[in-house]
Structures are given as structure tokens and as C-alpha cells.
Amino acid sequence: MMMNNMKANSKTKIAYLILLSTGCLVCIGRLDALTPQEISGMQPHRAPTPGLTAEDIESGWLSLFDGESLFGWRAESEANWEIDQGAVRVSSGEPGLLRTTTQFDHFDLRLEFRAAANTNSGVFIHSSPNPTDPTVDCYEVNIARADISPFPTGSIVGRHRASNSDLNTEQWSSMRIVTEDARIRCWVNGELVTDYRDERPQGPLGKGYIGLQFNSGKVEFRNLRLLPLSLQPIPLTKDLAAWNTDLAMESEFSVTDQGELQIRGGRGQL
């Protein structure tokens, strides 16, 4: 809910707004008969954004993990996922994914991880909720030592073996994954270890979930952030031509001369 720079008289109705990941702007309620002094005292709620600066947020980066809860994530197996000191970790239970509840297409994904010496884990991208074959229904960017897996950290399991990427298992390491059309690149601690093109006849995988895998051994993740690379801005013109107003219901949507979206009335969607 954002309530900045609002001007109103005692008859003004202020809407509570939610911008959904689907691009739908929803008005879910209102506050009636607030004075200008009450309105000016309202402060916007800022969700935690670990790993992001104000400049990152302005540039379009998203924080996937708030460091405090599993909001936006869903466990697909019975594993002991837990949060400690701003990181999400797992060490035992049924193999499976902790995945996002939102699907993503092309992106720049950055995160930090720490894995025990015997760990075999990974970051799944363009994935189904419960992938069964990393060569078919996901791309699995592996996290494992070379003596644990034939696909060491940064490899795409079943598709591409990374160059040397042995890790110090006592320290946090960084990973960056960039997907653009059929090309997937992965950096580990700043070093490019994978540059892969999916040139199969059926073409590359489309949008899918991002998953953190528990397979074996303890692994921790933190500072997960993502920059979408395939989004286009939605024009905000006075006629709202690029928006669907079929579900406006009680809401009245308009655009001011300053290019700001104004909502009056009650519940509705844009």
C-alpha cells in the first residue's frame, strides 16, 4: 500500500491498492472522511529488500526473499526449510524444491549460497513445480563439488559441464544466472563458468518457476534478487487504452495532467 503526496478534503475516499504480479491493479477498500493532516501523516509500507540498494529498486530489480519469511515461496516436499539470520537453509527431509509462486521468463538472477562439502543441491530455472528430468522440464544449475557430482557448481545438469568452480565450503559464494532466449550463462564468485545454448529442435524452455533444491547435504541461500529482462512498460495515457477496465466496478480510474493514476470510489480492478 502506497500513500505518498496525497491531497484531499474531508470528503475524500482513499483506496487501499495492491499491484499483483499479473499486472492487475486492485482497489480492495477505502478510508472515508480523512482530514488532510491525517492523510499527510500516512507512511508507505516498505517490504524488506535484502541485497538491493535504492538504485537497484529504481532500475527494476526485485527481491525474491525478504530474509524474514517464505512469502512468495512454496515447498514442494517435506524438507526442513527454515530461516536463520536472513538466510533460508535446509539440511534434511524429502528431496524437492522450495520454489517461487510466480513464473519468470528471461532474467538476471543473483544470489549467495553456502554448501557443506557433501552437498548436492541446485538452483532450478524455467522449471515446472515438480520437475522429473533436468534435461526435459527445467534447467538445473548445480551446486556440488566435483567429487560429489559429474556436474560441479555452475553446471547445467545433463546439458553442460561447468569449467573449474571448486568452492570453499566454509564461506558464502555468489552466483549469477542470466537467461536470454536460448542462452544461459552462469557466474560463480564473479567467474563465468557456463555459457550454454539450448539448440534442441523443440527450442528452449519458456517461462517457469525458480526453485532452490534440497537433494543431499546442508545448503543455505540469501540475498536472492532478480531483474526481469523481457518486460515492457505499460503506457499510462488518459484514455487508459493499454489497460482493461472491465472490472472497474465501484472504482473510477483516471490519469491526471501530471501523468499520475488517480482512483476514486470503492472496490475495483484495472
Residue pairs with C-beta under 8 A, 6 or more apart in sequence:
1 16
1 17
1 18
1 44
1 45
2 17
2 44
2 45
3 14
3 39
3 42
3 43
3 44
4 44
6 14
6 39
6 40
6 42
7 36
7 39
8 14
8 34
8 36
8 39
9 36
10 33
10 34
10 35
11 33
12 33
12 34
12 39
13 30
13 31
13 32
13 264
13 265
13 266
14 30
14 31
14 34
14 39
15 27
15 28
15 29
15 30
15 251
15 263
15 264
15 265
15 266
16 27
16 28
16 29
16 30
16 31
17 25
17 26
17 27
17 28
17 263
18 25
18 26
18 28
19 25
19 26
20 26
21 102
23 234
24 269
24 270
25 261
25 269
25 270
26 268
26 269
26 270
27 251
27 263
27 265
27 266
27 267
27 268
27 269
28 267
29 266
29 267
30 265
30 266
47 63
47 66
48 63
48 66
48 67
48 68
49 57
49 63
49 66
49 225
50 63
50 65
50 66
50 67
50 86
50 222
50 223
50 225
51 63
51 110
51 112
51 222
51 223
51 224
51 225
52 61
52 63
52 225
56 225
59 227
60 227
60 228
60 231
61 225
61 226
61 227
62 225
62 226
62 227
62 228
63 224
63 225
64 72
64 100
64 210
64 224
64 225
64 226
65 72
65 73
65 88
65 221
65 222
65 223
65 224
67 83
67 86
67 87
67 222
68 83
68 86
69 83
70 81
70 83
70 88
70 98
72 100
72 101
72 102
73 88
73 98
73 99
73 100
73 101
74 98
74 99
74 100
74 101
74 129
75 81
75 96
75 97
75 98
76 96
76 97
76 98
76 99
76 129
76 130
76 211
77 93
77 94
77 95
77 96
77 97
77 214
78 93
78 94
78 96
79 90
79 92
79 93
79 94
79 95
79 96
79 98
79 214
80 90
80 91
80 92
80 93
81 88
81 89
81 90
81 98
81 214
82 88
82 89
82 90
83 89
86 222
87 114
87 220
87 221
87 222
88 98
88 212
88 220
88 221
88 222
89 218
89 219
89 220
89 221
90 98
90 212
90 214
90 218
90 219
91 217
91 218
91 219
93 214
94 214
95 213
95 214
95 215
95 216
96 130
96 213
96 214
97 124
97 127
97 129
97 130
97 131
97 209
97 211
97 212
97 213
97 214
98 211
98 212
98 214
99 124
99 127
99 129
99 209
99 210
99 211
99 212
100 209
100 210
100 211
101 209
102 209
103 207
103 208
103 209
104 125
104 207
104 208
104 209
104 210
104 226
104 228
105 179
105 206
105 207
105 228
105 229
105 230
106 179
106 180
106 181
106 228
106 229
106 230
107 178
107 179
107 226
107 227
107 228
107 229
107 230
108 176
108 177
108 178
108 226
108 227
108 229
109 123
109 125
109 176
109 177
109 178
109 179
109 210
109 224
109 225
109 226
110 174
110 175
110 176
110 177
110 223
110 224
110 225
110 226
111 123
111 174
111 175
111 221
111 222
111 223
111 224
111 225
112 172
112 173
112 174
112 175
112 221
112 222
112 223
113 121
113 143
113 172
113 173
113 175
113 219
113 220
113 221
113 222
114 169
114 170
114 171
114 172
114 173
114 219
114 220
115 121
115 143
115 144
115 153
115 167
115 169
115 173
115 217
115 218
115 219
115 220
116 169
116 217
116 218
116 219
117 145
117 169
117 217
118 148
118 216
118 217
119 143
119 144
119 145
119 148
119 169
119 216
119 217
119 218
119 219
120 142
120 143
120 144
120 148
120 149
120 215
120 216
120 217
121 142
121 143
121 144
121 212
121 213
121 214
121 215
121 216
121 217
121 219
122 140
122 141
122 142
122 143
122 144
122 157
122 213
122 215
123 140
123 141
123 143
123 175
123 177
123 210
123 211
123 212
123 213
124 131
124 134
124 138
124 139
124 140
124 141
124 209
124 210
124 211
124 212
124 213
125 138
125 139
125 141
125 177
125 179
125 184
125 208
125 210
125 211
126 138
126 139
126 179
126 204
126 205
126 206
126 207
126 208
127 137
127 138
127 139
127 208
127 209
127 210
127 211
128 137
128 138
128 208
128 209
129 209
131 137
131 138
131 140
131 211
133 158
134 140
134 156
134 157
134 158
134 159
135 157
135 158
135 159
137 205
138 205
138 208
138 211
139 156
139 159
139 179
139 184
139 198
139 205
140 156
140 157
140 158
140 213
141 154
141 155
141 156
141 157
141 175
141 177
141 186
141 194
142 149
142 151
142 152
142 153
142 154
142 155
142 156
142 157
142 162
143 153
143 175
143 213
143 219
144 151
144 152
144 153
145 152
145 153
145 166
145 167
145 169
146 152
146 166
149 155
149 157
150 161
151 157
151 158
151 161
151 162
152 161
152 162
152 164
152 165
152 166
153 162
153 165
153 166
153 167
153 173
153 188
153 193
154 162
154 163
154 165
154 175
154 186
154 187
154 188
154 193
154 194
155 161
155 162
155 193
155 194
156 184
156 186
156 194
156 196
159 196
159 198
160 194
160 196
162 186
162 188
162 193
162 194
163 193
163 194
164 193
165 188
165 189
165 191
165 193
167 173
167 188
167 189
172 222
173 188
173 189
174 187
174 188
174 189
174 190
175 186
175 187
175 188
176 186
176 187
177 184
177 185
177 186
178 184
178 185
178 186
178 229
179 229
180 229
181 204
182 197
182 198
182 199
182 203
182 204
183 195
183 196
183 197
184 194
184 195
184 196
184 197
184 198
185 192
185 194
185 195
185 196
186 192
186 193
186 194
187 193
198 204
198 205
210 226
212 219
212 221
234 242
234 243
235 241
235 242
236 242
236 255
236 259
236 261
237 255
238 254
238 255
240 253
240 255
240 270
243 253
243 270
244 270
245 253
245 270
247 268
247 269
247 270
248 268
248 269
248 270
249 266
249 267
249 268
249 269
250 265
250 266
250 267
250 268
251 263
251 264
251 265
251 266
251 267
251 268
251 269
251 270
252 263
252 264
252 265
253 261
253 262
253 263
253 268
253 270
254 261
254 262
254 264
255 261
255 262
256 262
263 270
